[in-house]
Amino acid sequence: MSTSELHLSRELHAGAPNARTLAERYLDVRARTEALCEPLEREDFVVSSMLDVSPTKWHLAHTSWFFETFVLSSHDSGYQSPDQRYAFLFNSYYVQAGERHCRAQRGLVTRPTVEQVFEYRAWVDDAMLRLIDRIAEDAAHPAVALIELGLQHEQQHQELLVTDIKHVFWTNPMRPVYDARATPIRAALEAGMRWKTMDAGIYHVGHEGAGFAFDNERARHRVFLEPFRVAERLVTNGEYLQFVNDAGYRRAELWLAAGFSCAQERRWEAPLYWERSRDGWSMFTLAGEEALAGGVLDEPVCHVSYYEADAFARWAGCRLPTEFEWEAVAPNVPVASHSGSARHLHPAAPKGARGLTQLYGEVWQWTGSAYVAYPGYAPAPGAIGEYNGKWMTDQWVLRGASCATAPSHMRPTYRNFFPSDVRWQFAGIRLAGSVSIA
């Protein structure tokens, strides 16, 4: 084993599953990715509607490339790629892994065909299952930790696949329906906002112990927090509509300067996928158009940028929680949601819940924390170290999980991150505020 492999094994092994169960988990994750593609027509697989959106075909191939590049090439001496050109086409941003095709041109690549990409996945799957079978008696084998990282990586791309195809369909004048059965779960919402108040003190944050975590969730460390309060539920469409109707997008005093300039230049007047007509506001969902009325108003607002979330919080006389405040209130809340299938790819209103709710499985929640390294953080050596560390600039942390997140991919210490102006993700708002010290 090389020095870099030993280092990576120590970094990731604590979160690796028993190798004897790895084949089943591998098959489950790979099958879920393909299940998300079932409502699509072949033409849908090849479109990129903006720079942030990759074609579905590319997601299917890139996640296979990841296993090929970081697992099979190092741990299967007999492995041969079905096409050496795939390494160029399906690398994303791993500079140390080789040259890459231009991201903006992914939607122009008609070959390989969709069928050939599925054949590529099957080719990689056969090789991966043979490798897993060979190492089944050695749970400490360095490939095991890499395989788990590859599965977590694929779950991230499952989420991107969903958000990307939603944007692709929205840009199509026909507004195709992804799945008419992808309906939200709706429930009556109690009026008003309840708050969870936390005392000042030292809190431990970050991942430790068993279970997988990305390197950016380490090392666990202490933070001191002043007294604060966090809203027990998410901001709703109805509450955000009040902000819109109160000229929220035209009031510079509510916005960060860069945010107000961005909103003006791009002519934002509501969240992404909201549209106004003579009949009022509606929004585009994966199940089709929905009027902003009735139970829809109680659903969590989503597809808002950090700029919009911050402006709304100021309008509401609040602020966004820091990522440490969010994590401080999360430990006693079960990691559960209604998400995980193509039937509920839309955030839902809480159903008769009391206490902290909607932490997971509805929308990612913007925090007021910049995405930077924890004390003691060090990226793994080699190309795999480019996974998280090199993005620690000009990004904000989001916490929780969305309706497009696989349930097994959710945890309290997860640090998602995006730039300030991103809106195509299922991102929403949880309010927070300071508490006066008596």
Secondary structure, DSSP 8 states (H G I E B T S, - for coil): --HHHHHHHHHHGGG---GGGHHHHHHHHHHHHHHTTTT--GGGGG---STT---HHHHHHHHHHHHIIIIIHHH-TT---S-TTHHHHH--S-GGG-----GGGGGG---S-HHHHHHHHHHHHHHHHHHHHHTTT-TT-HHHHHHHHHHHHHHHHHHHHHHHHHHHHHHSTT---S-TT---------SS--EEEE-SEEEEES--SSS---GGG-S-EEEEE-SEEEESS--BHHHHHHHHHTTGGG-GGGS-HHHHHHHHHTT--SSTTEEEETTEEEEEETTEEEES-GGGGGSB--S--HHHHHHHHHHTT-B---HHHHHHH-TTS----S-SSTT--S----SS--SS--SSSB-EEEEEEE----TT----SSGGGGTTGGG-SS-EEEEE-BTTS-GGG--TT--EEE-TT--SS-EE---EEE----
